């Protein structure tokens, strides 16, 4: 169904029906994490499936369909920029890309053009992150282990399970991680889980209990302990400091 048709059908509905039920935040975060780790296959598939035009569950930022899509584009670019910086992109390069695409979308006059620009932008960021990632030479078992950890980030994980997925013994995987990444497998797992938790604390309303459960921690106290060890701050303090970020978009007059 054409997005313009959807909005024209609902333009006269009362305000309380405009936003609807929002999709889970971790669906969006999974996509942004794919961009930030340079996962071209996942991001391309997202574009092929026209996921950006599927506005169900993401809320409405404007009654005008074109303006609404532009606002969502700006949010996408803003979040991508910050996540890519956190994952190794040079800050100046990231903000230069952000400025370019946000200025570009301002001149667009159709939904299809916004979607095309979205696909160009997300693939541009992803390719640059892929280049950063592949510049770090890693063995196939380590890459296989890292991919397994990302795919199963919501599950409880042991080094033995990760090693089995990589096709090697736990002790050999541990040696490879120490040699190639400078940290243990367990530490790497904790770091990736804490990264995901930090994004949920920033961009969602999930409680610390819900986040701990979603990321496969054995308990809320274990989650708090690991989070504090990695970032030097409790999840509660982190949310108070960085949470509830607002993306302010100027309305056209």
N, C-alpha and C positions, 0 to 999 in steps of 0.2 A: 504493500500500500504506500502511496506517495505521502511523504511527511507533510506536504502542504495540505493534502486532503484531510489528514488527521487533525491538523490545527484548525482548519476552517470549520470542521464539524464541531469543535469544542470551544470556539472563541467566545460563545455567549454563555458558557457555563459559569456558575458562581465560583468565587475565588477558592473556596475550600476544595474544589474538585480539580484544581489546576496542577497540583504537584503530584498527587498520587503516592503510591508506596515506592520508596527508593530501593534500588537494587543494593545488595550487600557491598560495603566499601571494598572488601577484599577482592571482588571481581575487578574493579578498576585498578586496584593496587597491583594485582598480578600482571596486568597489561603494562603498567608503568615500570614494573621491575623487569619485564622482558626487554623493554627499551633500554633500561639502564645497564643491563648486562650484555647488550648487543645481540640479543636473540632474534636474528633476522627472520627465521622460519616462522616463529610465533607471531611476530609483528606483521609480516606479509599476509599470513592467514587471517589476521584480524581485519586487514584492509580488504582482502578478497571477499570476506563475508559481510562487508559494509557495516561493521559493528558501530562505526561512528554515527551512522544515520539512524541506528536503532535507539531512539530516545526514551523508550519505555523504562521507567524505573530510575531515571537520572534527574528528575525534577525539571521544571521549566523556569528559565531565567527571563523570558520575554514572551509576550503573546504573539509577537511577530515571528514566524518560523525562521526567516533568514537571520534576523538579529539573534534569536535564541541559539541557532547553530554557531554563529560567530562567537557568542559568549562562551559556549562550551569549548570551542576551539581555543580561545584564549586561556581558559582554565587548563586545558590539556597541555598547552605549550608551557605555561607557568610551572605546572607540577613536573613535567619532563625535565625542564631546565634545572630545577633544584635537585631532582633525583640523580641526574647525570653528573652534576657537580659533586654530589656526595659520593659518586662512584668513580671519580677520577678525571672527568672532563675539566679542562682548564676553564676557570670561571669566566674569563673575558670571552672566550669562544662560545660558551653556552649562552651568555647574555646577548652576544652579537646575533646568534641564531634566533633567539627569542625576539629581539627587536625586529629582525628582518621579517619573520613570519607574521608577527602581529600587525606590522605596518602593511604587509601584503594583503591580509584578510580584510583590512579596512576598505579596500577598493573593489572587493568582489560583490557581484550582484545576483548570484544564484546559489541554490543549495548544492548543486553538483560541483560547482567551482570550489565551494568551501570544503566539500569532502575530498576533492582532488588535492587541494592544498594541505589538508590534514594528512593524507597519505604520504605526500612528499615530505612533510615536516617530520612525521614519526619515523619514516625510513631514513631520513637524513641523520637525525639524532642516533638512531639505532646503528647505522653504518659507522658513525664516528665512535660509538662506544664499542662496537665490534672490533674496530681497528685498535683501540686502546687495549682491549682484552687480549687480542691475538698477538699483540706486541710482546706480551709476557709469555715466553715459551714454556709450555707445560707438557708433560707426558700424557699419553692417552688415558692411562688409569686415573690420573688426577682430574683430567677433564671429565671423564665418565663419572667420577665420584662427585664432582661439583654439580654436574647436571642432575644427578640423582638427588642431591641435597636440595637444589632449587625446586625440583618437581614435587618433592615430599616435605617441603618446608612446614606444612601443617601437621605432620605426623611425628610421633615420638621416633627417635632415630638412635641407633647404636653404631659404633665404629664397625662392628662385624657386619651389620646390614649394608652399610655403605661400601665396605670392601667387597662383599659378595656381588653387589651390583657392578663394581668395577672389575670383577673377575680376578682379584688377587687376595692375598691373605691380609688380615688386619695389621700385622706387624710391618709388612712391606708397604702397605698404604701409609701407615704412620711415618715411616722413614721418608717416603716420597713427599708427603706434605711438609715435613720438617725441612727437607732439602729445597723444595721448589717454592713454598709459600712462607716458610719460616715460622709456622705455627702448627699445633696439633690438629688432628681431624675434629676432635671434640670442640676445640676453641673456634674453629671455622664454622661449625654447625651453630654454636651459640651466637657468633657474630651475625650470621645471616638471619637467625631467628630474631635477634634483638633489632636488626635493621628493619625487618618487617613489622615488628611490634612498635617501633618508633613511628613508622608511617601510619599505623593504625591509631596510635595515640594522637597524632597530628590531625588526621583527616577523617576520623570516624568517632562515633559516640559509644563504641564498645567499652565496657568496663574492663578493669584489669583482670578480673576473673574470666571474662569472655575471651579476652586476648590470650591469656594463658592457656585456656582450653583449645582455642583455635590453632595455636602453635605447638600443641602437643607437649606442654610442660606438665610435669607430674603433679604440680600444685601451684597455687597462686604465690606461695612463699618462695618456691623454687624459682619461679619466673622473676619475682622481684629481686632475688639474690643475684641471678645471672645478669639481669638488666643493669643493676647497680655496679656489678663488677666490670661490665663492658663500658658503660657510659659515665660512671661515677655519680649517678643520680637515680633516684627511685622513679618508677613509671609515673606516680602521682605528681611528683615535682616536674618531671619532663613535660607532662601534659599541661600543667599550669604555666610553664614557661613557653612552650612552643605550640600548644594545641589551639583549636578553634581558629585556624588561620582563615582570614576572609579575603577572597579575591574580589577587589572592588573594580567594577567595570562601569565606565562612564556611559550614561544614557545619552543617546543623540537627542539634541533639542530640535 
